[in-house]
Amino acid sequence: MVDYKKAVAKKLLQINAINLNYNQPFTWASGIISPIYCDNRKSLSDIDARNLICERFVAESERFGSFDVVAGVATGGIAHGMLVADRLGLPFIYVRTSAKGHGLKNYVEGKINAGQRVMVIEDLISTGGSSFHAIESLREAGAVISGMMAIFTYGFNDAVELFANHEIKVSALTDYDTLIDVAKEMHIIEEDQIAGLMEWKKSPREWRI
């Protein structure tokens, strides 16, 4: 039986959509020092990766029951959401990170009717704040949230608790723990680095301070 979480993690590492560097960590815009940097937009340029992600989103969506509309979260979730909507034959909308500065000043672009069930597509879940903001915007537009799917999640406790407290069903195609296992198998990281990598997940803001 194929372990699809590992398959997605391996593909993301192979195309450098996710980079791991324990000895020379990255600095996020938030100031967090991190051994991992994720840019899932690169998966759009790789046909095999793009197809794998779309197929897994479609398969994973069956866990959420039926829904009426697919919504992509700007910007990383827009293209993948559109691919999923096309595959399922459903309408597509997308959610801006901030309201348009002119015209109707929409957060939600596309047609959504009150009461429609919406599946939200994200590329990445970190702290969960931007994803939750998108969901709140959809709810304000009258949507009923069936759930949210993401390509990758770090699995931070803050995000897990945020979605659980607001009764939002979430599923990710792969996650940080799986990624570390796959990176070890691919000899991207060393055995003696794993403990430090897992410490980062527990306390990313305090790591190496």
C-alpha positions as CSV (number, residue, x, y, z in Angstrom):
1,M,0.0,0.0,0.0
2,V,1.3,3.4,-1.0
3,D,2.1,5.8,1.8
4,Y,0.8,9.0,0.1
5,K,2.0,11.3,2.9
6,K,5.5,10.1,2.3
7,A,5.1,10.2,-1.5
8,V,4.0,13.9,-1.4
9,A,6.8,14.8,1.0
10,K,9.4,13.1,-1.2
11,K,8.2,14.9,-4.3
12,L,8.3,18.3,-2.5
13,L,11.9,17.6,-1.4
14,Q,12.9,16.4,-4.9
15,I,11.7,19.6,-6.6
16,N,13.0,21.8,-3.8
17,A,9.6,23.1,-3.0
18,I,10.7,22.3,0.6
19,N,14.3,22.9,1.7
20,L,15.8,21.6,4.9
21,N,19.1,23.1,6.2
22,Y,19.9,22.4,9.8
23,N,23.3,24.0,9.8
24,Q,22.4,27.2,7.8
25,P,18.8,27.9,8.8
26,F,16.5,30.3,7.1
27,T,15.0,33.5,8.6
28,W,11.2,33.9,8.0
29,A,9.6,37.3,7.4
30,S,8.2,36.9,11.0
31,G,11.8,36.8,12.3
32,I,11.6,33.0,13.2
33,I,14.9,31.2,12.6
34,S,13.9,28.0,10.8
35,P,15.7,24.9,9.5
36,I,12.9,24.6,6.8
37,Y,11.7,26.8,4.0
38,C,8.6,26.0,2.0
39,D,7.6,27.3,-1.4
40,N,4.9,25.0,-2.7
41,R,4.3,27.2,-5.7
42,K,7.2,25.3,-7.3
43,S,5.0,22.3,-7.5
44,L,3.0,24.1,-10.2
45,S,6.0,24.0,-12.5
46,D,6.5,20.2,-12.1
47,I,3.8,18.2,-13.9
48,D,4.2,15.1,-11.8
49,A,4.1,17.0,-8.6
50,R,1.1,19.1,-9.8
51,N,-0.8,16.0,-10.7
52,L,0.1,14.1,-7.5
53,I,-1.1,17.0,-5.4
54,C,-4.4,17.4,-7.3
55,E,-5.1,13.7,-7.2
56,R,-4.5,13.5,-3.5
57,F,-6.7,16.6,-2.8
58,V,-9.5,15.0,-4.7
59,A,-9.1,11.7,-2.9
60,E,-8.8,13.4,0.5
61,S,-11.9,15.5,-0.1
62,E,-14.0,12.4,0.1
63,R,-13.5,12.4,3.9
64,F,-15.4,15.7,4.2
65,G,-18.7,14.7,2.5
66,S,-20.2,16.7,-0.3
67,F,-19.5,20.4,-0.9
68,D,-20.6,22.9,-3.5
69,V,-17.7,25.2,-4.1
70,V,-13.9,25.1,-4.0
71,A,-12.1,28.1,-2.6
72,G,-8.4,28.8,-3.0
73,V,-6.6,31.0,-0.4
74,A,-4.4,33.7,-2.0
75,T,-1.9,33.3,-3.3
76,G,-0.5,29.8,-2.9
77,G,-3.9,28.0,-2.8
78,I,-5.4,29.7,-5.9
79,A,-3.9,27.6,-8.7
80,H,-4.2,24.3,-6.8
81,G,-7.8,25.1,-5.8
82,M,-8.6,25.8,-9.4
83,L,-7.2,22.5,-10.5
84,V,-9.2,20.6,-7.9
85,A,-12.4,22.5,-8.8
86,D,-11.9,21.7,-12.5
87,R,-11.2,18.0,-11.7
88,L,-14.4,17.8,-9.6
89,G,-16.5,19.9,-12.0
90,L,-17.3,22.5,-9.3
91,P,-17.4,26.3,-9.1
92,F,-14.2,28.0,-7.9
93,I,-13.7,31.2,-5.9
94,Y,-10.7,32.6,-4.1
95,V,-10.0,34.6,-0.9
96,R,-7.7,37.6,-0.8
97,T,-5.4,38.2,2.1
98,S,-6.8,41.8,2.3
99,A,-9.7,43.5,0.7
100,K,-9.4,44.9,-2.8
101,G,-8.5,48.6,-2.6
102,H,-11.1,49.7,-5.1
103,G,-14.4,48.8,-6.6
104,L,-16.4,46.5,-4.3
105,K,-13.4,46.0,-2.0
106,N,-14.0,42.3,-1.9
107,Y,-12.2,39.7,0.2
108,V,-13.9,36.9,-1.7
109,E,-13.6,36.9,-5.5
110,G,-16.2,34.9,-7.5
111,K,-19.8,34.0,-6.9
112,I,-20.8,32.5,-3.5
113,N,-24.4,32.1,-2.3
114,A,-25.4,32.0,1.3
115,G,-25.5,28.5,2.6
116,Q,-23.2,27.0,0.0
117,R,-20.7,24.4,1.4
118,V,-17.2,25.4,0.6
119,M,-13.9,23.4,0.6
120,V,-10.9,25.6,1.3
121,I,-7.6,24.8,-0.4
122,E,-4.3,26.1,1.2
123,D,-0.7,25.4,0.1
124,L,0.8,25.7,3.6
125,I,-0.4,25.9,7.2
126,S,2.0,27.4,9.7
127,T,0.5,29.3,12.7
128,G,-2.9,29.1,11.0
129,G,-3.6,32.8,11.3
130,S,-3.9,33.6,7.6
131,S,-5.9,30.4,6.9
132,F,-8.3,31.2,9.7
133,H,-8.7,34.8,8.4
134,A,-9.7,33.4,5.0
135,I,-12.2,31.1,6.5
136,E,-13.7,34.0,8.5
137,S,-14.0,36.0,5.3
138,L,-15.8,33.1,3.6
139,R,-18.2,32.8,6.5
140,E,-18.9,36.5,6.4
141,A,-19.8,36.0,2.8
142,G,-22.4,33.4,3.8
143,A,-20.4,30.2,3.2
144,V,-20.6,27.1,5.3
145,I,-17.1,25.6,5.7
146,S,-17.0,21.9,4.9
147,G,-13.3,21.8,5.7
148,M,-9.8,22.9,4.7
149,M,-7.1,20.9,2.9
150,A,-3.5,22.0,2.6
151,I,-0.5,20.6,0.8
152,F,1.8,20.8,3.9
153,T,1.5,21.7,7.6
154,Y,4.1,22.2,10.2
155,G,1.7,20.9,12.8
156,F,2.3,23.7,15.3
157,N,0.2,23.3,18.4
158,D,-1.2,26.9,18.0
159,A,-2.7,26.0,14.6
160,V,-4.1,22.7,15.7
161,E,-5.8,24.3,18.7
162,L,-7.1,27.3,16.6
163,F,-8.9,25.1,14.1
164,A,-10.2,22.7,16.8
165,N,-11.5,25.5,18.9
166,H,-13.5,26.8,15.9
167,E,-14.6,23.3,14.8
168,I,-12.8,23.5,11.5
169,K,-12.0,20.1,9.9
170,V,-8.4,20.2,8.5
171,S,-6.4,17.7,6.5
172,A,-2.9,18.1,5.0
173,L,-1.4,15.9,2.3
174,T,1.8,15.7,4.2
175,D,3.3,17.2,7.4
176,Y,6.5,18.1,9.1
177,D,7.0,14.8,11.0
178,T,6.6,12.8,7.8
179,L,8.9,15.2,6.0
180,I,11.7,14.6,8.6
181,D,11.3,10.8,8.2
182,V,11.5,11.0,4.4
183,A,14.5,13.5,4.6
184,K,16.3,11.0,6.7
185,E,15.6,8.2,4.2
186,M,16.9,10.4,1.4
187,H,20.0,11.3,3.4
188,I,19.2,15.0,3.4
189,I,19.6,15.2,7.1
190,E,21.7,13.3,9.6
191,E,20.5,11.1,12.5
192,D,22.0,13.5,15.1
193,Q,20.0,16.4,13.7
194,I,16.6,14.9,14.2
195,A,16.2,15.8,17.9
196,G,17.0,19.5,17.1
197,L,14.6,19.5,14.2
198,M,11.8,18.3,16.4
199,E,12.7,20.8,19.0
200,W,12.1,23.5,16.4
201,K,8.6,22.3,15.8
202,K,7.8,22.4,19.5
203,S,9.2,26.0,20.1
204,P,10.0,27.6,16.8
205,R,10.3,31.1,18.2
206,E,12.8,30.1,20.8
207,W,14.9,27.8,18.6
208,R,18.6,28.7,18.6
209,I,18.0,32.0,20.5
